[in-house]
Amino acid sequence: MLHPLIRLFASRPQLLVEHLSAYAELFAEEFASASALMKQRWTLQLVGGACLAVAATLAGVAVMLLVALPTVALPWALALVPAVPGALGLWIILRAGAARADAQFAGLRRQLAADAALMRSAGES
């Protein structure tokens, strides 16, 4: 005995073509969304890394100034200046890591599960 879906697709093959084209369209949408999220994460990581590089450079300049001029009037400013881009860089990198990657292709997974359930229920009939 043939599975009911095989009989349906054998008698009306355009339904299979429409179903597969809908899957292709869903995959394209999900892929575009996932690639946009990946680009956003890479951009944030790049900007955060640049901020940390600026902070490291400023920290090196601050150390050289403290060594060269031991009687600096505002020594706390030498620590504050590199701390600002350092904190900003850390915040940006943490924000980039917080982007949810597990929600990618969720619509495609739901559709596959729904189709599998439909096939199981059609096979039991």
C-alpha positions in Angstrom: 0.0 0.0 0.0 1.3 3.4 -0.9 1.7 6.2 1.5 -1.1 8.8 1.0 1.3 11.6 0.3 3.1 9.6 -2.3 -0.2 9.0 -4.0 -1.0 12.7 -3.8 2.3 13.8 -5.2 2.1 11.2 -8.0 -1.3 12.4 -9.0 -0.6 16.1 -8.6 3.2 16.8 -8.9 2.7 20.5 -9.0 1.9 20.4 -5.3 5.4 18.9 -4.6 7.0 21.6 -6.7 5.0 24.4 -4.9 5.9 22.9 -1.5 9.6 22.7 -2.4 9.7 26.2 -3.8 8.1 27.4 -0.5 10.8 25.6 1.4 13.4 27.3 -0.8 11.9 30.7 -0.2 11.7 30.1 3.6 15.4 29.0 3.6 16.4 32.1 1.6 14.6 34.3 4.2 16.1 32.5 7.1 19.6 32.6 5.5 19.3 36.3 4.9 18.3 36.9 8.5 21.1 34.7 9.8 23.7 36.4 7.6 22.6 39.8 8.7 23.0 38.8 12.3 26.4 37.4 11.6 27.5 40.6 9.9 26.2 42.6 12.8 28.2 40.5 15.3 31.4 40.7 13.2 31.0 44.5 12.9 30.5 44.9 16.7 33.4 42.6 17.4 35.6 44.7 15.0 34.6 48.0 16.6 35.0 46.6 20.1 38.5 45.3 19.2 39.4 48.7 17.8 38.3 50.4 21.0 40.4 48.0 23.0 43.4 48.7 20.8 42.9 52.4 21.3 42.7 51.8 25.1 45.9 49.8 25.1 47.7 52.5 23.1 46.4 55.2 25.5 47.4 53.1 28.5 50.9 52.8 27.1 51.1 56.6 26.6 49.9 57.0 30.2 52.6 54.7 31.5 55.3 56.6 29.6 54.0 59.9 30.9 54.0 58.7 34.5 57.6 57.4 34.0 58.8 60.6 32.3 56.9 63.1 34.4 56.6 61.6 38.0 55.0 64.8 39.3 51.9 64.9 37.0 49.2 67.2 38.3 46.3 64.8 37.6 47.5 61.2 37.7 44.0 59.9 37.9 43.3 61.4 34.4 46.0 59.2 33.0 44.1 56.2 34.2 40.7 57.5 33.2 41.5 58.4 29.6 42.3 54.8 28.5 39.6 53.4 30.7 36.8 55.0 28.7 37.5 53.3 25.4 38.5 50.1 27.2 35.1 50.0 29.0 33.3 50.9 25.7 35.2 48.1 23.9 34.4 45.5 26.5 30.7 46.5 26.5 30.5 46.3 22.7 32.2 42.9 22.6 29.9 41.6 25.3 26.9 43.0 23.4 28.1 41.2 20.2 28.3 37.9 22.1 24.8 38.3 23.5 23.2 38.2 20.1 21.1 35.0 20.1 22.3 32.6 17.5 20.0 29.7 18.5 17.0 31.4 17.0 18.5 31.1 13.5 16.5 29.0 11.1 13.7 28.5 13.8 11.0 29.0 11.2 12.5 26.3 8.9 12.8 23.9 11.9 9.1 24.6 12.8 8.0 23.9 9.2 10.0 20.7 9.0 8.5 19.5 12.3 5.0 20.4 11.1 5.6 18.5 7.8 7.0 15.5 9.7 3.9 15.5 11.9 1.6 15.7 8.9 3.4 12.8 7.2 3.1 10.7 10.4 -0.6 11.4 10.7 -1.2 10.7 7.0 0.7 7.4 7.3 -1.5 6.3 10.3 -4.7 7.0 8.4 
